[in-house]
Amino acid sequence: MGEDALRELPLPAESHPIDQQSPTIRDGAPLENGKVAGEEDRVLGPPSHLPRPEAPAGLTKTRSTGPDEFRSIERSVSVNSPVVDVSSIGKYLRDRGNSFSAAIVKRISSLKETGDPVTEFHLSGLKVIVRMKGDKEREEEESNDRDHFEIKGRISFFSKSCCRDCGAVRSFFREKALPYVEINLDVFPEREKELIERSGSAGVPQIFFNEKLLGGLVALNSLRNSGEFDRRLREMVGRRCPETAPSVPVYGFDDEDELTKERTDVMLGIVRVLRQRLPIQDRITKMKIVKNCFSGSEMVEAIIHHLDCGRKKAVEIGQELARKHFIYHVFRENDFEDGHHQFYRFLEHDPAITKCFNFRGSTNDNEPKPAAVVGQRLAKLMSAILEAYASDDRRHLDYGRISTSEEFRRYVNLVQDLQRVDLFALPADEKMAFFLNLYNAMVIHAVIRLGRPGGVIDRRAFYTDFQYIVGGYHYSLSTIKNGILRLNRRQPYSLVKPFSATDKRLELAVEKLNPLIHFGLSNGTRSSPSVRFFSAEGVEAELRYAAREFFLNGGMEVDLGKRTVHLTKIIKWYSVDFGQDKDILKWILNYLDATKSGLLTHLLNDGGPVNIVYQNFDWSLDC
């Protein structure tokens, strides 16, 4: 604020001091500002009911008497206030706090030495409550301590899929929040030799702290109960992992032993010749245009010319090529016949091959493996994926981590072996387990490749357009569920059966419909049963367990007051598989826990009406 502004500040008249050196002015004399000498200056202020304005803090209430005279701003100072030494107060408080702390520690130490159960005492007027830490709190504290220091060593253990002891070891490390490396021998079978060399046996689990063998589950429990585990852990975390320790599995490298076992098909030589020599083009037959095909007679002539054999032998070779699914009839009417009006095409020329997500540019020309072997390998790989990337109840999957995992990469390579397998040689139980596992694996693959289906139209495309080529035929999720596992029954809200009467895939359908399949199939949603994979020898018992687990976890609820049973909508959609309402409730009794079974039995036996209400289905993704 400038000097001129300070001179113009209005102050009350009674506070104006009189300068004794200024000249005297007579009363009534006119002044330069138009006023008369002797008149009292009036200061206009706010109304009485409003607060009066105050001068800014630090300004004196003295008016300047001349243009060159200005009084400096005076700051308010506390008068007669004692000087306080703040540092002395701080020192006093610190000393006092230290003395209290020392006294408390000494007192608690004496309690520990004497074993006195007292948890409360008084010290200089201060009440101190002592609470001993529980086991859970100590474990949490140890876990927090581990989170704050760097673990230089490595915990690794060898495992196999569906191993109960391996699952217990995995759960222990997860509860302790300890990072670990799992080497699953079902995913990395080439590491089994290493395990035998290190431990002397192929038994799993086998745990290693750096290069040192800790042992299996029994050894882990013994060390944990004795407290030796924590000591060994502290030794391990402070020492860098040497090169002699089990190595971390590397992404992108296949098992060399498995690759050496691959054999090219004995018919591949003639197939390569036919692919070059046959006139592959579009033809018209039965009022339809068929693409990328050749006639049976053209193929017979090409075989005769190449092998210099008779026509009968050439036809037999053509039939063998059809049996091995190198070629197929465009209408699937026969295996192979010699004729000008019988048209065939190579498997890779199928117009719908682009929908098959286990086809990657060319067919698998290696010798087909037995379907049972491929199915077992598929189940082990997918079980390993669940154990590593799903929640403990298998109701939530981490699809992002699955898509980038070595297990999933090997699975994608494995399903190419399905292209030309012989499914008709599978026994009934192996066939059931094979298609249950294939369905659940295809759902995971479809979610990763296509994403979550949105509305009704997207869901229909999801279950029909995502396909594998298996044994020379196309299989979608819908054809596996409704055509194979449900004995060629129509899917809900559809008028067409999956297979026609002449479709050879009907021979693969199960002999008898088992309603329990609906609780073994997971469609990737939150209201569907949890995902699982089955073994051929125990598929029936595993399906019963899946049904019990589903009903226990909300698939069925009983409201005794309203006499209402709440059921999953799966039963409504596939009611033709379960029977009438009363039959359904009696059937469900076999798969309920004691509480729900007792409530439902009471409703069914007291003679009153029972209402069935179907729950809303949550189509959101199980992630």
Helices and strands as residue ranges (DSSP letters): H 3-7, G 13-15, H 86-114, E 120-123, E 126-129, H 135-148, E 155-159, H 164-175, E 181-184, G 189-191, H 192-199, E 206-209, E 212-215, H 217-226, H 228-237, H 256-261, H 268-277, E 281-285, E 288-295, H 296-307, H 311-323, E 327-329, E 343-346, G 347-349, G 353-355, H 371-389, H 399-403, H 406-414, G 415-418, G 423-425, H 428-450, H 456-465, E 467-470, E 473-476, H 477-478, I 479-485, G 504-508, G 515-519, H 539-550, I 551-555, E 556-559, E 564-567, H 569-573, H 575-578, H 581-588, G 589-591, H 594-605, E 611-614
